[in-house]
Amino acid sequence: MFAKLLGMIVLMLTNFLAAMYLETRLAFNSGAESIAMIVGIVIFAAVLLGLFVEAKWSWPLSTIFFSASLGNLSLLYYFGNRAGILVLLIYLAGIFFGFIGLMISSLSVGSSEPDAAAEPQVEAYSDKVPAGTSYVWPKAKKSRAKRKSGRRKK
C-alpha cells in the first residue's frame, strides 16, 4: 500500500506543478483559476489522508481529482500563452501523469481487501450432528411415508 501512496503523491504533485506553471502562462489574471487551485489543494490533501488511513472513499475521490485535473490542464493550455516547446512539454507531461493517475485510481476503486472480521464464520454441519443420528429431517421421513402410502392406494 505504501508504494501506491507514494506513487499517487508523485502523480498528484506532478499534476499540481504542471497546473501551476500553466497558470503563470495565462494571458489574463483569473480569480476563478486561483479558487480552482485552492479547491484542488484541499481535495489533494483529503485524498492523501484517505489513502494513508486506507479509507474506502479515497479512491473514488482520487478519480474525481485526476478527472478534474485533466480538465483543468486542458483549459489552462487552451486559454494560456502556448508559445514555446516547454509549455507543450509541461502540458503533455501533466496530461500523461494525470492519465496514469486516473487509471490507477479508477482501477483501485473496488479493490480493497475484505476484512477478516467481516467474513462470516462457517462451521461444518457434520460437527453439530451427534454421533449415531441420521441426516434426514423428520419431515422428510413423514413425506416419504405419505408418498409411499399414496402410491399403494392407487
C-alpha positions in Angstrom: 0.0 0.0 0.0 2.9 2.3 0.7 4.0 2.1 -3.0 0.6 3.1 -4.2 0.5 6.0 -1.7 4.0 7.2 -2.8 3.1 6.8 -6.5 -0.1 8.8 -6.0 1.8 11.6 -4.2 4.2 11.9 -7.1 1.4 11.8 -9.7 -0.6 14.4 -7.9 2.3 16.7 -7.3 3.3 16.4 -11.0 -0.2 17.5 -12.0 -0.2 20.3 -9.5 3.1 21.7 -10.6 2.1 21.5 -14.3 -1.1 23.4 -13.4 0.9 26.0 -11.5 3.2 26.5 -14.4 0.4 26.7 -17.0 -1.4 29.2 -14.7 1.5 31.6 -14.9 1.2 31.5 -18.7 -2.4 32.7 -18.7 -3.0 35.7 -20.9 -5.2 37.3 -18.2 -5.5 37.2 -14.4 -8.1 34.7 -13.5 -9.5 34.6 -10.0 -11.6 31.5 -10.9 -8.4 29.6 -11.6 -7.0 30.6 -8.2 -10.1 29.3 -6.5 -9.9 26.1 -8.5 -6.3 25.6 -7.4 -7.3 26.1 -3.8 -10.1 23.6 -4.1 -7.6 21.2 -5.8 -5.2 21.6 -2.9 -7.9 20.7 -0.4 -9.0 17.7 -2.4 -5.3 16.7 -2.8 -4.9 16.8 1.0 -8.1 14.8 1.6 -7.1 12.1 -0.9 -3.7 11.7 0.6 -5.2 11.5 4.1 -7.7 8.9 2.9 -5.1 6.9 1.2 -2.9 7.0 4.3 -5.6 5.7 6.5 -6.8 3.3 3.8 -10.3 4.7 3.7 -12.8 3.3 1.1 -13.8 6.8 -0.1 -10.2 7.8 -1.0 -10.0 6.0 -4.4 -13.2 7.5 -5.8 -12.2 10.9 -4.6 -8.8 10.5 -6.3 -10.6 9.5 -9.5 -12.5 12.7 -9.3 -9.3 14.7 -8.6 -7.5 13.3 -11.6 -10.5 13.9 -13.9 -10.8 17.5 -12.7 -7.1 17.9 -13.1 -7.1 16.7 -16.7 -9.9 19.1 -17.5 -8.1 22.0 -15.7 -4.8 21.4 -17.5 -6.6 21.3 -20.9 -8.4 24.6 -20.1 -5.2 26.2 -18.9 -3.3 25.1 -22.1 -6.2 26.3 -24.3 -6.5 29.8 -22.7 -2.9 30.3 -21.9 0.1 31.5 -24.0 1.0 28.4 -26.0 4.3 29.8 -27.4 7.3 27.6 -26.8 8.1 24.0 -26.7 8.5 24.0 -22.9 4.8 24.9 -22.4 3.8 22.0 -24.7 6.1 19.5 -22.9 4.8 20.5 -19.5 1.2 20.2 -20.7 1.9 16.8 -22.2 3.7 15.6 -19.1 0.8 16.8 -16.9 -1.7 15.0 -19.1 0.4 11.8 -19.2 0.8 11.6 -15.5 -2.8 12.7 -14.9 -4.0 9.9 -17.2 -1.8 7.3 -15.4 -3.2 8.5 -12.0 -6.7 8.3 -13.4 -6.2 4.8 -14.5 -4.6 3.7 -11.2 -7.3 5.3 -9.1 -10.2 4.1 -11.2 -8.9 0.5 -11.2 -8.3 0.6 -7.5 -11.9 1.8 -6.6 -13.3 -1.6 -5.7 -10.1 -3.5 -5.0 -9.9 -3.2 -1.2 -9.2 -6.4 0.6 -12.1 -7.6 2.7 -11.7 -7.6 6.5 -11.3 -11.0 8.2 -13.8 -9.9 10.8 -16.4 -9.1 8.2 -16.4 -12.6 6.7 -19.0 -14.9 8.2 -17.6 -17.9 10.1 -18.9 -21.1 8.5 -19.0 -24.3 10.6 -19.4 -27.7 9.1 -22.9 -29.1 9.6 -21.5 -32.5 10.5 -19.9 -31.1 13.6 -23.3 -30.2 15.1 -24.9 -33.6 14.5 -24.5 -36.1 17.4 -23.0 -39.4 16.5 -25.4 -42.1 15.6 -28.2 -39.9 14.2 -29.2 -39.7 10.6 -29.0 -36.7 8.4 -32.6 -37.0 7.2 -35.0 -34.5 8.7 -38.2 -35.8 10.4 -40.5 -34.0 8.0 -38.7 -35.7 5.1 -39.3 -39.1 6.6 -43.0 -38.3 7.0 -43.4 -37.1 3.5 -41.7 -40.1 2.1 -44.0 -42.3 4.1 -47.1 -40.4 2.8 -45.8 -40.7 -0.8 -45.3 -44.4 -0.4 -48.7 -44.9 1.1 -50.3 -42.8 -1.5 -48.9 -44.9 -4.3 -50.1 -48.1 -2.8 -53.7 -46.8 -2.6 -53.9 -46.1 -6.3 
